[in-house]
Amino acid sequence: LNWTPWSLAVTYRVRYRPTGTTVWTIKSSTVSNKNITGLLPATTYQWQVSTKCGTVLKPYSASSTFTTQSIAPPTNYCASNGTNTTYEYINNVTFGSINNTSGNNSGYGNYTSLISNAVKGTTYTLSVTLIKTNSADNEFVTAWIDYNRDGDFDDAGEQVYAGNSTANTFTGNVLIPNTFSVGQTRMRVSMQFNAAPLTCGAYTYGEVEDYILNLKTAGPPPRESAEFI
């Protein structure tokens, strides 16, 4: 929260509450801004600020509002799928608490009911196992995570794995960055015969599977009901 500074201010007092409720949370600050945490998702808050000059606390300002972001995953992702799984398909994806043996999904598997936490600064192992009828076939596997939760995989750093070989299992380490949008988001895993899959669109030989990750920090900060000057 930011407000216009006043040169005579000793400290400021900020209070905020979900719109429509009656109990304020009060914080103090020696500068004209305050970072607040522990807020409810998808909630509109009203907030006010007052100035303390010497020992006198001035009346609170008129209310301003802000709305926190939803933690629900976006749903407006582009479609992607293989059209022929006769010769190869994704059989298992493992990441965090997800360990899904899926079998042949005829080109696309929607596993967004499966969710794993993904904690800031933590490295996870991604493992993708294929079923192949021809052991000599060169397969490409690519994975993306929508870190900023904007409904696509096109932003820098969102391709988290890419590999190709004649192997059946592809394994890589995925470091969750320190900057992302907290909440649930989509991880897409794609495989294609003899060419790297793209984030969107249909192609002939291969398969796509989608999962949900819950992007979060290591743990919530302590919640305080009030902080007084």
Secondary structure, DSSP 8 states (H G I E B T S, - for coil): -B----TT-SEEEEEEEETT----EEEEESSSB-------TT-EEEEEEEEEETTEE------EEEE----S-------EEEEE-SSEEEEEEEETTEEEE----TTEEEEEEEEEEEETT-EEEEEEEEEES-TT--EEEEEEE-TT-SS-S-STT-EEEEEEES-SEEEEEEE--S----EEEEEEEEEEETS---SSEEEEEEEEEEEEEEEE-SS-----SB---
